[in-house]
Amino acid sequence: MEFPILSAITFIPALGALIILFFPKERVNLIRWFAIAVSLIPLALSTYLWIAYNQSEGGIQFVERYRWIPAINVWYHVGVDGISVPMLFLTSLLSTLGYFYSAYTIHERVKEYYFLFLLLQTGMNGVFVALDFVLFYVFWEIGLVPMYLLIGVWGGKYREYAAIKFFLYTLAGSVFMLLAILGIYFTTGSFDILKAAEVHPFADNFTLASLAFWAFFVAFAIKVPSFPFHTWLPDAHTEAPTAGSVILAGILLKLGCYGLLRIVLPIFPEPFRFYAPIVAILGLISIVYGAFVCMAQWDLKRLIAYSSVAHMGYVVLGIAAAAASLNFNHPSFKESAAIALNGATMQMFNHGIITGGLFFLVGMIYERAHTRDLQVFGGLGAKLPYYYAVVMITGLASLGLPGLAGFWGEFLVFRGAFHIIPYIAAFGVIGVVATAGYILWKVVQFMFLGPFNEEKWGYLTDMEAFEKVTMWPLLLFMVGFGLYPAPLLNIINTATTALMGKL
């Protein structure tokens, strides 16, 4: 019997959470460093998984399949392809960095904090490996409660409002998803995601197929978050603790994008093809609207939150372009569709690295200044040169500067989309310009340039060692995948070309 690596990656954090329950709550350092040590195991295993995944073979690998609830034909069925492998690694990396950073910044109810965070990691990993609808839904819901409590207990001034709003939005989406899953089960007699992708449920009834398509789409669009389902995000980000914001932006938003790739596109290609222009316009609005709203923000954390709405718009646009390509029976459109999907998936990974880093950086300045108001800063570049340099690299990566990781996702999305939906893609370029505007004008100019208020900010200190250690891995990937994206692009391409080949 082969080592169940996917189960180990998924459940070791949950096992660590259960063990923490037996620790005395006064032993906070033991709890902190035990959680960090536990998180290193899935990080090491997900790194191995990336290396061991056979890219020449492609497809679903490392499959584990056992009967779970025979009475209703539910299986414990997990496996990974070129889309889920990078997402598992991203989840493990950001979780470990979140535990490490929190060891220095979370001082209240440490035991409960790490218990919930580890449980949340299991939920996120589970979504990326599940190949059974019931399993997928269970893991999807497991992540909901821990994040609700992390915002509601360790969040800011309006944490309760933000937590409830996050919970209600996500739960509403879950209800739609559950109805669609039941519809698929009654049609196919199975909860198997891969089987559903083969038989295309409701293929002979476009009305029912459309209802199921929109039910799934709304559930995932809330999580993405795509316009007009995005309003929970700024409040949740603003009030969440720093590591919570990192996980929200870095991983939880990707669950929605992953659902569009794993479930909506392969199972409902015909409705997606028909409604692709609507979905593409929603992605376009997210890009442009999100970027321009950033220009109006003075709260740094809220600005970064709205930037996530814009950057996730690129993902939606890329997936919609791939669906729209099904209207054309020519190999060049299928090739452009695969490129757009590659861009969308790279954007998911790179946004996690970049925006996760930005939220860490917001937390670092807030820990010192106790404000995120951009209007009160100025001239910090001379006082905090290391912090300034790290913000510059991360900010330039976020605006998609060539040579940094953020460039490739946006470039490939536009490369694919321009061939398939040229007019919508052309308007999307406005978002790129606006992104450069708010990063350079709002963040760099207002924080680091101009006169420095020595009397007010003279006590500020530059980044401490633990903060540098937190950012180093993220900077490594921003620069590394910016200069040489092949290791990421190649593994993603195995999955996207296979996906388009089956549609």
Beta strands, then each sheet from edge to edge (+ up, - down):
strand 1: 61-69
strand 2: 74-80
sheet 1: 1+ 2-
end
